[in-house]
Amino acid sequence: MSRRATPRFPHSFRYGRSGQSPWPRSATIAAIAAEAGVDRRTVYRRFASREDLMAAVYGARYDAVEEAIEAARPREAPVAVALHRYVEGIIAVNRKWPVETSRMLREATIRERRQRLIDEVDTFLQRATDEGLLRSDLPPGWVATVLPPLMEHAAEDLPELSAAQAADVVADTLLRGVGTPQAR
């Protein structure tokens, strides 16, 4: 996976002064700039439109997802280690880039990029199943369906935990729910 060149965003652009995501569906550039604590002209100097701004944010988010997957080493690391690293990395991404992800799918390049990442994780989850960490008697794709919401909830609902601690909770929940007796 290659890293795309995307603009760096100050902390306030990602979270706003309130600490919450400044990216609601109806937010204008002026509202986003105000929430980030900058003048809208600052935003317009870097981005011609709200769509350009959001495309850059989505690109930066997927850069971070790619980095998290690469750091997990899903093809090389022991599966339990790779699972924890992946979950920890994605929780950190979800906290750093708390944006409405369903809107990202409108752009074809983002959709294609997302699909490559999904395929990489699906390959890893199959490896985890083949190596006995995950149960093989579950419906196809079930673990891939339940894992993302677990990570999203951990990122949002466990703010008092570090990404590593939240990953412990997610991995434990996942493995006790879909893990083999050996994984427990």
TIRO-2110 file (N, C-alpha, C; in Angstrom, 1 decimal):
// TIRO-2110
0.8, -1.2, 0.0, N, 1, A
0.0, 0.0, 0.0, CA, 1, A
0.9, 1.2, 0.0, C, 1, A
0.5, 2.2, -0.8, N, 2, A
1.3, 3.4, -0.8, CA, 2, A
0.6, 4.5, -0.1, C, 2, A
1.4, 5.4, 0.4, N, 3, A
0.9, 6.6, 1.1, CA, 3, A
0.6, 7.7, 0.2, C, 3, A
-0.6, 8.2, 0.2, N, 4, A
-0.9, 9.3, -0.7, CA, 4, A
-0.5, 10.6, 0.0, C, 4, A
-0.1, 11.6, -0.8, N, 5, A
0.2, 12.9, -0.2, CA, 5, A
-1.1, 13.7, 0.0, C, 5, A
-1.3, 13.9, 1.3, N, 6, A
-2.5, 14.7, 1.6, CA, 6, A
-2.1, 15.8, 2.6, C, 6, A
-2.8, 16.9, 2.6, N, 7, A
-2.5, 18.0, 3.5, CA, 7, A
-2.6, 17.6, 5.0, C, 7, A
-1.7, 18.2, 5.8, N, 8, A
-1.8, 17.9, 7.2, CA, 8, A
-2.9, 18.9, 7.8, C, 8, A
-3.6, 18.4, 8.7, N, 9, A
-4.7, 19.2, 9.3, CA, 9, A
-4.3, 19.4, 10.8, C, 9, A
-4.4, 20.7, 11.2, N, 10, A
-4.2, 20.9, 12.6, CA, 10, A
-5.3, 20.2, 13.5, C, 10, A
-4.9, 20.0, 14.7, N, 11, A
-5.8, 19.3, 15.6, CA, 11, A
-7.2, 20.0, 15.6, C, 11, A
-7.3, 21.3, 15.6, N, 12, A
-8.5, 22.0, 15.6, CA, 12, A
-9.4, 21.7, 14.4, C, 12, A
-8.7, 21.4, 13.2, N, 13, A
-9.5, 21.1, 12.0, CA, 13, A
-10.1, 19.7, 12.2, C, 13, A
-9.5, 18.8, 12.9, N, 14, A
-10.0, 17.5, 13.0, CA, 14, A
-11.1, 17.4, 14.0, C, 14, A
-11.0, 18.1, 15.1, N, 15, A
-11.9, 18.0, 16.2, CA, 15, A
-12.7, 19.3, 16.6, C, 15, A
-12.2, 20.4, 16.2, N, 16, A
-12.8, 21.7, 16.5, CA, 16, A
-12.5, 22.0, 18.0, C, 16, A
-12.8, 23.2, 18.3, N, 17, A
-12.5, 23.7, 19.7, CA, 17, A
-13.3, 22.9, 20.7, C, 17, A
-14.5, 22.4, 20.4, N, 18, A
-15.3, 21.7, 21.3, CA, 18, A
-14.8, 20.2, 21.6, C, 18, A
-13.9, 19.8, 20.8, N, 19, A
-13.4, 18.4, 20.9, CA, 19, A
-14.2, 17.4, 20.1, C, 19, A
-15.3, 17.9, 19.5, N, 20, A
-16.2, 17.0, 18.7, CA, 20, A
-15.8, 17.2, 17.3, C, 20, A
-16.3, 16.2, 16.5, N, 21, A
-16.0, 16.3, 15.0, CA, 21, A
-16.8, 17.5, 14.5, C, 21, A
-16.1, 18.4, 13.7, N, 22, A
-16.7, 19.6, 13.1, CA, 22, A
-17.3, 19.3, 11.7, C, 22, A
-17.6, 18.0, 11.4, N, 23, A
-18.0, 17.7, 10.1, CA, 23, A
-19.4, 17.2, 9.9, C, 23, A
-20.4, 17.8, 10.5, N, 24, A
-21.8, 17.3, 10.2, CA, 24, A
-22.1, 17.5, 8.7, C, 24, A
-23.1, 16.8, 8.3, N, 25, A
-23.5, 16.8, 6.9, CA, 25, A
-23.8, 18.2, 6.4, C, 25, A
-24.4, 19.0, 7.2, N, 26, A
-24.9, 20.4, 6.7, CA, 26, A
-23.8, 21.5, 7.0, C, 26, A
-22.7, 21.2, 7.5, N, 27, A
-21.7, 22.2, 7.9, CA, 27, A
-21.2, 22.9, 6.6, C, 27, A
-21.1, 24.2, 6.7, N, 28, A
-20.5, 25.0, 5.6, CA, 28, A
-19.1, 25.2, 5.9, C, 28, A
-18.3, 25.7, 4.9, N, 29, A
-16.9, 26.0, 5.2, CA, 29, A
-16.8, 27.0, 6.3, C, 29, A
-17.6, 28.0, 6.3, N, 30, A
-17.6, 29.0, 7.4, CA, 30, A
-17.8, 28.3, 8.8, C, 30, A
-18.8, 27.4, 8.9, N, 31, A
-19.1, 26.7, 10.1, CA, 31, A
-17.9, 25.9, 10.5, C, 31, A
-17.3, 25.2, 9.6, N, 32, A
-16.2, 24.3, 9.9, CA, 32, A
-15.0, 25.1, 10.3, C, 32, A
-14.8, 26.2, 9.6, N, 33, A
-13.7, 27.1, 10.0, CA, 33, A
-13.9, 27.7, 11.4, C, 33, A
-15.1, 28.1, 11.7, N, 34, A
-15.4, 28.7, 13.0, CA, 34, A
-15.2, 27.6, 14.1, C, 34, A
-15.6, 26.4, 13.9, N, 35, A
-15.5, 25.3, 14.9, CA, 35, A
-14.0, 25.0, 15.0, C, 35, A
-13.2, 25.1, 14.0, N, 36, A
-11.8, 24.9, 14.1, CA, 36, A
-11.0, 26.0, 14.6, C, 36, A
-11.7, 27.2, 14.8, N, 37, A
-11.0, 28.3, 15.4, CA, 37, A
-10.2, 29.1, 14.4, C, 37, A
-10.5, 29.0, 13.1, N, 38, A
-9.8, 29.7, 12.1, CA, 38, A
-10.7, 30.5, 11.2, C, 38, A
-10.2, 31.5, 10.5, N, 39, A
-11.0, 32.3, 9.6, CA, 39, A
-11.4, 31.4, 8.4, C, 39, A
-12.5, 31.6, 7.8, N, 40, A
-12.9, 30.8, 6.6, CA, 40, A
-12.0, 31.1, 5.5, C, 40, A
-11.4, 32.3, 5.4, N, 41, A
-10.4, 32.6, 4.3, CA, 41, A
-9.2, 31.6, 4.4, C, 41, A
-8.9, 31.2, 5.6, N, 42, A
-7.8, 30.3, 5.8, CA, 42, A
-8.1, 29.0, 5.1, C, 42, A
-9.3, 28.6, 5.3, N, 43, A
-9.8, 27.3, 4.8, CA, 43, A
-9.9, 27.4, 3.2, C, 43, A
-10.4, 28.5, 2.8, N, 44, A
-10.6, 28.7, 1.3, CA, 44, A
-9.2, 28.8, 0.6, C, 44, A
-8.2, 29.3, 1.3, N, 45, A
-6.9, 29.4, 0.7, CA, 45, A
-6.3, 28.0, 0.4, C, 45, A
-6.7, 27.0, 1.2, N, 46, A
-6.3, 25.6, 0.9, CA, 46, A
-7.2, 24.8, 0.1, C, 46, A
-8.5, 25.1, 0.2, N, 47, A
-9.5, 24.3, -0.4, CA, 47, A
-10.5, 25.2, -1.1, C, 47, A
-10.8, 24.8, -2.4, N, 48, A
-11.7, 25.6, -3.2, CA, 48, A
-13.1, 25.5, -2.8, C, 48, A
-13.5, 24.3, -2.2, N, 49, A
-14.9, 24.1, -1.9, CA, 49, A
-14.9, 23.1, -0.7, C, 49, A
-16.1, 23.0, -0.2, N, 50, A
-16.3, 22.1, 0.9, CA, 50, A
-16.0, 20.6, 0.5, C, 50, A
-16.4, 20.3, -0.7, N, 51, A
-16.1, 19.0, -1.3, CA, 51, A
-14.6, 18.7, -1.3, C, 51, A
-13.8, 19.7, -1.7, N, 52, A
-12.3, 19.6, -1.8, CA, 52, A
-11.8, 19.4, -0.3, C, 52, A
-12.3, 20.1, 0.6, N, 53, A
-11.9, 19.9, 2.0, CA, 53, A
-12.3, 18.5, 2.5, C, 53, A
-13.5, 18.1, 2.2, N, 54, A
-13.9, 16.8, 2.7, CA, 54, A
-13.1, 15.7, 2.0, C, 54, A
-12.8, 15.8, 0.7, N, 55, A
-12.0, 14.9, 0.0, CA, 55, A
-10.6, 14.8, 0.6, C, 55, A
-10.0, 15.9, 1.0, N, 56, A
-8.7, 15.9, 1.7, CA, 56, A
-8.8, 15.2, 3.0, C, 56, A
-9.9, 15.5, 3.8, N, 57, A
-10.0, 14.8, 5.1, CA, 57, A
-10.2, 13.3, 4.9, C, 57, A
-11.0, 12.9, 3.9, N, 58, A
-11.2, 11.5, 3.7, CA, 58, A
-9.9, 10.8, 3.3, C, 58, A
-9.2, 11.5, 2.4, N, 59, A
-7.9, 11.0, 2.0, CA, 59, A
-6.9, 10.8, 3.1, C, 59, A
-6.9, 11.8, 4.0, N, 60, A
-6.0, 11.7, 5.2, CA, 60, A
-6.5, 10.6, 6.1, C, 60, A
-7.8, 10.4, 6.2, N, 61, A
-8.3, 9.3, 7.1, CA, 61, A
-7.8, 7.9, 6.5, C, 61, A
-8.0, 7.8, 5.2, N, 62, A
-7.6, 6.5, 4.6, CA, 62, A
-6.1, 6.3, 4.6, C, 62, A
-5.3, 7.4, 4.5, N, 63, A
-3.9, 7.3, 4.7, CA, 63, A
-3.6, 6.7, 6.1, C, 63, A
-4.3, 7.2, 7.1, N, 64, A
-4.1, 6.7, 8.5, CA, 64, A
-4.6, 5.2, 8.6, C, 64, A
-5.7, 4.8, 7.9, N, 65, A
-6.1, 3.4, 7.9, CA, 65, A
-5.1, 2.5, 7.3, C, 65, A
-4.5, 3.0, 6.2, N, 66, A
-3.5, 2.2, 5.5, CA, 66, A
-2.3, 2.0, 6.4, C, 66, A
-1.9, 3.0, 7.1, N, 67, A
-0.8, 3.0, 8.0, CA, 67, A
-1.1, 2.0, 9.1, C, 67, A
-2.3, 2.0, 9.7, N, 68, A
-2.7, 1.1, 10.7, CA, 68, A
-2.6, -0.4, 10.3, C, 68, A
-3.1, -0.6, 9.1, N, 69, A
-3.1, -2.0, 8.6, CA, 69, A
-1.6, -2.4, 8.3, C, 69, A
-0.8, -1.6, 7.7, N, 70, A
0.6, -1.9, 7.5, CA, 70, A
1.3, -2.2, 8.8, C, 70, A
1.0, -1.4, 9.8, N, 71, A
1.7, -1.5, 11.1, CA, 71, A
1.3, -2.8, 11.8, C, 71, A
0.1, -3.3, 11.5, N, 72, A
-0.4, -4.5, 12.1, CA, 72, A
0.3, -5.8, 11.6, C, 72, A
0.8, -5.6, 10.4, N, 73, A
1.5, -6.7, 9.6, CA, 73, A
0.6, -7.9, 9.6, C, 73, A
-0.6, -7.8, 9.0, N, 74, A
-1.6, -8.9, 9.0, CA, 74, A
-1.1, -10.1, 8.2, C, 74, A
-0.2, -10.1, 7.3, N, 75, A
0.3, -11.3, 6.6, CA, 75, A
1.5, -11.9, 7.3, C, 75, A
2.2, -11.2, 8.2, N, 76, A
3.5, -11.7, 8.7, CA, 76, A
3.4, -12.0, 10.2, C, 76, A
2.7, -11.1, 11.0, N, 77, A
2.7, -11.2, 12.4, CA, 77, A
1.9, -12.4, 12.9, C, 77, A
2.1, -12.9, 14.1, N, 78, A
1.2, -13.9, 14.6, CA, 78, A
-0.2, -13.3, 14.6, C, 78, A
-1.2, -14.1, 14.3, N, 79, A
-2.6, -13.6, 14.1, CA, 79, A
-3.1, -12.8, 15.4, C, 79, A
-2.9, -13.3, 16.6, N, 80, A
-3.4, -12.6, 17.7, CA, 80, A
-2.7, -11.2, 17.9, C, 80, A
-1.4, -11.2, 17.6, N, 81, A
-0.7, -9.9, 17.6, CA, 81, A
-1.2, -9.0, 16.6, C, 81, A
-1.3, -9.5, 15.4, N, 82, A
-1.8, -8.6, 14.2, CA, 82, A
-3.2, -8.1, 14.5, C, 82, A
-4.1, -9.0, 15.1, N, 83, A
-5.4, -8.5, 15.4, CA, 83, A
-5.4, -7.4, 16.4, C, 83, A
-4.7, -7.5, 17.4, N, 84, A
-4.6, -6.4, 18.4, CA, 84, A
-4.0, -5.2, 17.8, C, 84, A
-3.0, -5.3, 17.1, N, 85, A
-2.3, -4.1, 16.4, CA, 85, A
-3.3, -3.4, 15.5, C, 85, A
-4.0, -4.2, 14.7, N, 86, A
-5.0, -3.7, 13.8, CA, 86, A
-6.1, -2.9, 14.5, C, 86, A
-6.7, -3.6, 15.5, N, 87, A
-7.8, -3.0, 16.3, CA, 87, A
-7.3, -1.7, 16.9, C, 87, A
-6.1, -1.7, 17.6, N, 88, A
-5.6, -0.6, 18.2, CA, 88, A
-5.4, 0.6, 17.2, C, 88, A
-4.8, 0.3, 16.1, N, 89, A
-4.6, 1.3, 15.0, CA, 89, A
-5.9, 1.9, 14.5, C, 89, A
-6.9, 1.1, 14.3, N, 90, A
-8.1, 1.6, 13.8, CA, 90, A
-8.9, 2.4, 14.8, C, 90, A
-8.8, 2.0, 16.1, N, 91, A
-9.4, 2.8, 17.1, CA, 91, A
-8.7, 4.2, 17.2, C, 91, A
-7.4, 4.2, 17.1, N, 92, A
-6.7, 5.5, 17.0, CA, 92, A
-7.1, 6.4, 15.8, C, 92, A
-7.3, 5.7, 14.7, N, 93, A
-7.7, 6.4, 13.5, CA, 93, A
-9.1, 7.0, 13.7, C, 93, A
-10.0, 6.2, 14.3, N, 94, A
-11.4, 6.7, 14.5, CA, 94, A
-11.4, 7.8, 15.5, C, 94, A
-10.5, 7.9, 16.4, N, 95, A
-10.5, 9.0, 17.3, CA, 95, A
-9.8, 10.2, 16.7, C, 95, A
-8.9, 10.0, 15.9, N, 96, A
-8.2, 11.1, 15.2, CA, 96, A
-9.0, 11.8, 14.1, C, 96, A
-9.7, 10.9, 13.4, N, 97, A
-10.5, 11.4, 12.2, CA, 97, A
-12.0, 11.0, 12.4, C, 97, A
-12.7, 11.6, 13.3, N, 98, A
-14.1, 11.2, 13.6, CA, 98, A
-15.0, 11.8, 12.5, C, 98, A
-15.0, 11.3, 11.3, N, 99, A
-15.8, 11.8, 10.2, CA, 99, A
-16.9, 10.8, 9.8, C, 99, A
-17.9, 11.3, 9.2, N, 100, A
-19.0, 10.5, 8.7, CA, 100, A
-18.5, 9.7, 7.5, C, 100, A
-18.2, 8.4, 7.8, N, 101, A
-17.5, 7.6, 6.8, CA, 101, A
-18.4, 7.2, 5.6, C, 101, A
-19.7, 7.1, 5.8, N, 102, A
-20.6, 6.7, 4.7, CA, 102, A
-20.6, 7.7, 3.5, C, 102, A
-20.3, 8.9, 3.8, N, 103, A
-20.3, 10.0, 2.8, CA, 103, A
-19.0, 9.8, 1.9, C, 103, A
-18.0, 9.1, 2.4, N, 104, A
-16.8, 8.9, 1.7, CA, 104, A
-17.0, 8.1, 0.4, C, 104, A
-18.0, 7.2, 0.5, N, 105, A
-18.2, 6.2, -0.5, CA, 105, A
-18.7, 6.8, -1.8, C, 105, A
-19.1, 8.0, -1.9, N, 106, A
-19.6, 8.6, -3.1, CA, 106, A
-18.5, 8.8, -4.1, C, 106, A
-17.3, 9.0, -3.7, N, 107, A
-16.2, 9.2, -4.6, CA, 107, A
-15.6, 7.8, -5.0, C, 107, A
-15.5, 7.6, -6.3, N, 108, A
-15.0, 6.3, -6.9, CA, 108, A
-13.6, 5.9, -6.4, C, 108, A
-12.7, 6.9, -6.3, N, 109, A
-11.4, 6.5, -5.9, CA, 109, A
-11.3, 6.1, -4.4, C, 109, A
-12.1, 6.8, -3.6, N, 110, A
-12.2, 6.4, -2.2, CA, 110, A
-12.9, 5.1, -2.1, C, 110, A
-13.9, 4.8, -2.8, N, 111, A
-14.6, 3.5, -2.8, CA, 111, A
-13.6, 2.4, -3.2, C, 111, A
-12.8, 2.6, -4.2, N, 112, A
-11.8, 1.6, -4.6, CA, 112, A
-10.7, 1.4, -3.6, C, 112, A
-10.3, 2.5, -3.0, N, 113, A
-9.2, 2.4, -2.0, CA, 113, A
-9.8, 1.7, -0.8, C, 113, A
-11.0, 2.0, -0.4, N, 114, A
-11.6, 1.3, 0.7, CA, 114, A
-11.8, -0.2, 0.5, C, 114, A
-12.2, -0.5, -0.7, N, 115, A
-12.3, -1.9, -1.1, CA, 115, A
-11.0, -2.7, -1.0, C, 115, A
-9.9, -2.1, -1.4, N, 116, A
-8.6, -2.7, -1.2, CA, 116, A
-8.3, -3.0, 0.2, C, 116, A
-8.6, -2.0, 1.1, N, 117, A
-8.4, -2.2, 2.5, CA, 117, A
-9.2, -3.3, 3.1, C, 117, A
-10.5, -3.3, 2.7, N, 118, A
-11.4, -4.3, 3.2, CA, 118, A
-10.9, -5.7, 2.7, C, 118, A
-10.4, -5.8, 1.5, N, 119, A
-9.9, -7.1, 1.0, CA, 119, A
-8.7, -7.5, 1.8, C, 119, A
-7.9, -6.6, 2.2, N, 120, A
-6.7, -6.9, 3.0, CA, 120, A
-7.1, -7.4, 4.4, C, 120, A
-8.1, -6.8, 5.0, N, 121, A
-8.6, -7.2, 6.3, CA, 121, A
-9.3, -8.6, 6.2, C, 121, A
-10.1, -8.7, 5.1, N, 122, A
-10.8, -10.0, 4.9, CA, 122, A
-9.8, -11.2, 4.8, C, 122, A
-8.7, -10.9, 4.1, N, 123, A
-7.7, -11.9, 3.9, CA, 123, A
-7.1, -12.3, 5.3, C, 123, A
-6.8, -11.2, 6.1, N, 124, A
-6.3, -11.5, 7.4, CA, 124, A
-7.3, -12.3, 8.3, C, 124, A
-8.5, -11.9, 8.2, N, 125, A
-9.5, -12.6, 9.1, CA, 125, A
-9.7, -14.1, 8.6, C, 125, A
-9.5, -14.3, 7.3, N, 126, A
-9.5, -15.7, 6.8, CA, 126, A
-8.3, -16.5, 7.4, C, 126, A
-7.2, -15.8, 7.4, N, 127, A
-5.9, -16.4, 8.0, CA, 127, A
-6.2, -16.7, 9.4, C, 127, A
-6.8, -15.8, 10.2, N, 128, A
-7.1, -16.0, 11.6, CA, 128, A
-8.0, -17.2, 11.8, C, 128, A
-8.9, -17.3, 10.9, N, 129, A
-9.8, -18.5, 10.9, CA, 129, A
-9.1, -19.8, 10.6, C, 129, A
-8.3, -19.7, 9.5, N, 130, A
-7.5, -20.9, 9.1, CA, 130, A
-6.5, -21.4, 10.2, C, 130, A
-6.0, -20.4, 10.9, N, 131, A
-5.0, -20.7, 12.0, CA, 131, A
-5.7, -21.0, 13.3, C, 131, A
-7.0, -21.0, 13.4, N, 132, A
-7.7, -21.5, 14.6, CA, 132, A
-8.0, -20.4, 15.6, C, 132, A
-7.7, -19.1, 15.3, N, 133, A
-8.0, -18.1, 16.3, CA, 133, A
-9.5, -17.7, 16.3, C, 133, A
-10.1, -17.8, 15.1, N, 134, A
-11.5, -17.5, 15.0, CA, 134, A
-12.3, -18.7, 14.5, C, 134, A
-13.5, -18.8, 15.0, N, 135, A
-14.3, -20.0, 14.6, CA, 135, A
-14.6, -20.1, 13.1, C, 135, A
-14.6, -21.3, 12.6, N, 136, A
-14.8, -21.5, 11.2, CA, 136, A
-16.3, -21.8, 10.9, C, 136, A
-17.1, -22.0, 12.0, N, 137, A
-18.5, -22.4, 11.7, CA, 137, A
-19.5, -21.2, 11.6, C, 137, A
-18.9, -20.0, 11.6, N, 138, A
-19.8, -18.8, 11.5, CA, 138, A
-20.1, -18.5, 10.0, C, 138, A
-21.2, -17.8, 9.8, N, 139, A
-21.5, -17.4, 8.4, CA, 139, A
-20.4, -16.6, 7.8, C, 139, A
-20.1, -16.8, 6.5, N, 140, A
-19.1, -16.1, 5.8, CA, 140, A
-19.2, -14.6, 6.0, C, 140, A
-18.1, -13.9, 6.3, N, 141, A
-18.2, -12.5, 6.5, CA, 141, A
-18.7, -12.0, 7.8, C, 141, A
-19.1, -12.9, 8.7, N, 142, A
-19.7, -12.4, 9.9, CA, 142, A
-18.7, -11.6, 10.8, C, 142, A
-17.5, -12.1, 10.9, N, 143, A
-16.5, -11.4, 11.8, CA, 143, A
-16.2, -10.0, 11.2, C, 143, A
-16.1, -10.0, 9.8, N, 144, A
-15.8, -8.7, 9.2, CA, 144, A
-17.0, -7.8, 9.3, C, 144, A
-18.2, -8.3, 9.6, N, 145, A
-19.4, -7.4, 9.8, CA, 145, A
-19.4, -6.9, 11.2, C, 145, A
-19.0, -7.7, 12.2, N, 146, A
-19.1, -7.2, 13.6, CA, 146, A
-17.9, -6.5, 14.1, C, 146, A
-16.7, -6.7, 13.5, N, 147, A
-15.5, -6.0, 14.0, CA, 147, A
-15.5, -4.5, 13.9, C, 147, A
-15.9, -4.0, 12.7, N, 148, A
-15.9, -2.5, 12.6, CA, 148, A
-16.8, -1.8, 13.6, C, 148, A
-18.0, -2.2, 13.9, N, 149, A
-18.8, -1.5, 14.9, CA, 149, A
-18.2, -1.6, 16.3, C, 149, A
-17.6, -2.8, 16.6, N, 150, A
-16.9, -2.9, 17.9, CA, 150, A
-15.8, -1.8, 18.0, C, 150, A
-15.0, -1.6, 17.0, N, 151, A
-13.9, -0.7, 17.0, CA, 151, A
-14.5, 0.8, 17.1, C, 151, A
-15.6, 1.0, 16.3, N, 152, A
-16.2, 2.4, 16.4, CA, 152, A
-16.7, 2.7, 17.8, C, 152, A
-17.4, 1.7, 18.4, N, 153, A
-17.9, 1.9, 19.7, CA, 153, A
-16.8, 2.1, 20.7, C, 153, A
-15.8, 1.3, 20.6, N, 154, A
-14.6, 1.5, 21.5, CA, 154, A
-14.0, 2.9, 21.4, C, 154, A
-13.9, 3.3, 20.2, N, 155, A
-13.3, 4.7, 19.9, CA, 155, A
-14.1, 5.8, 20.5, C, 155, A
-15.4, 5.6, 20.4, N, 156, A
-16.4, 6.7, 20.8, CA, 156, A
-16.8, 6.5, 22.3, C, 156, A
-17.0, 5.3, 22.7, N, 157, A
-17.7, 5.1, 24.0, CA, 157, A
-16.7, 4.8, 25.1, C, 157, A
-15.4, 4.6, 24.8, N, 158, A
-14.4, 4.3, 25.9, CA, 158, A
-13.3, 5.4, 25.8, C, 158, A
-13.7, 6.7, 25.9, N, 159, A
-12.7, 7.7, 25.7, CA, 159, A
-11.6, 7.7, 26.9, C, 159, A
-12.0, 7.1, 28.0, N, 160, A
-11.1, 7.1, 29.1, CA, 160, A
-10.0, 6.1, 29.0, C, 160, A
-10.1, 5.2, 28.0, N, 161, A
-9.1, 4.2, 27.7, CA, 161, A
-8.2, 4.6, 26.6, C, 161, A
-6.9, 4.2, 26.7, N, 162, A
-6.0, 4.5, 25.6, CA, 162, A
-6.5, 3.6, 24.4, C, 162, A
-5.9, 3.8, 23.2, N, 163, A
-6.3, 3.0, 22.1, CA, 163, A
-5.9, 1.5, 22.4, C, 163, A
-4.7, 1.3, 23.0, N, 164, A
-4.3, 0.0, 23.3, CA, 164, A
-5.3, -0.7, 24.3, C, 164, A
-5.7, 0.0, 25.3, N, 165, A
-6.6, -0.5, 26.3, CA, 165, A
-8.0, -0.8, 25.7, C, 165, A
-8.4, 0.1, 24.8, N, 166, A
-9.7, -0.1, 24.1, CA, 166, A
-9.6, -1.4, 23.2, C, 166, A
-8.4, -1.5, 22.6, N, 167, A
-8.2, -2.7, 21.7, CA, 167, A
-8.2, -4.0, 22.5, C, 167, A
-7.7, -3.9, 23.8, N, 168, A
-7.9, -5.1, 24.6, CA, 168, A
-9.3, -5.5, 24.8, C, 168, A
-10.2, -4.5, 25.0, N, 169, A
-11.6, -4.8, 25.2, CA, 169, A
-12.2, -5.3, 24.0, C, 169, A
-11.9, -4.7, 22.8, N, 170, A
-12.5, -5.2, 21.5, CA, 170, A
-12.0, -6.6, 21.2, C, 170, A
-10.7, -6.9, 21.4, N, 171, A
-10.2, -8.2, 21.1, CA, 171, A
-10.8, -9.2, 22.0, C, 171, A
-10.9, -8.9, 23.3, N, 172, A
-11.5, -9.8, 24.2, CA, 172, A
-13.0, -10.1, 23.9, C, 172, A
-13.7, -9.1, 23.5, N, 173, A
-15.1, -9.2, 23.1, CA, 173, A
-15.2, -10.1, 21.9, C, 173, A
-14.4, -9.8, 20.9, N, 174, A
-14.5, -10.5, 19.7, CA, 174, A
-14.1, -12.0, 19.9, C, 174, A
-13.0, -12.2, 20.5, N, 175, A
-12.5, -13.6, 20.7, CA, 175, A
-13.4, -14.4, 21.6, C, 175, A
-14.0, -13.9, 22.6, N, 176, A
-14.9, -14.6, 23.4, CA, 176, A
-16.2, -14.9, 22.7, C, 176, A
-16.6, -14.0, 21.8, N, 177, A
-17.8, -14.2, 21.1, CA, 177, A
-17.7, -15.0, 19.8, C, 177, A
-16.6, -15.0, 19.1, N, 178, A
-16.4, -15.7, 17.9, CA, 178, A
-15.1, -16.6, 17.9, C, 178, A
-14.4, -16.5, 19.0, N, 179, A
-13.1, -17.2, 19.1, CA, 179, A
-13.4, -18.7, 19.5, C, 179, A
-12.4, -19.5, 19.1, N, 180, A
-12.4, -20.9, 19.4, CA, 180, A
-12.1, -21.1, 20.9, C, 180, A
-12.4, -22.2, 21.5, N, 181, A
-12.1, -22.4, 22.9, CA, 181, A
-10.6, -22.2, 23.2, C, 181, A
-9.7, -22.5, 22.2, N, 182, A
-8.3, -22.3, 22.2, CA, 182, A
-8.0, -20.8, 22.4, C, 182, A
-8.7, -19.9, 21.7, N, 183, A
-8.5, -18.5, 21.8, CA, 183, A
-8.9, -17.9, 23.1, C, 183, A
-9.8, -18.5, 23.8, N, 184, A
-10.3, -17.9, 25.1, CA, 184, A
-9.2, -18.2, 26.1, C, 184, A
END
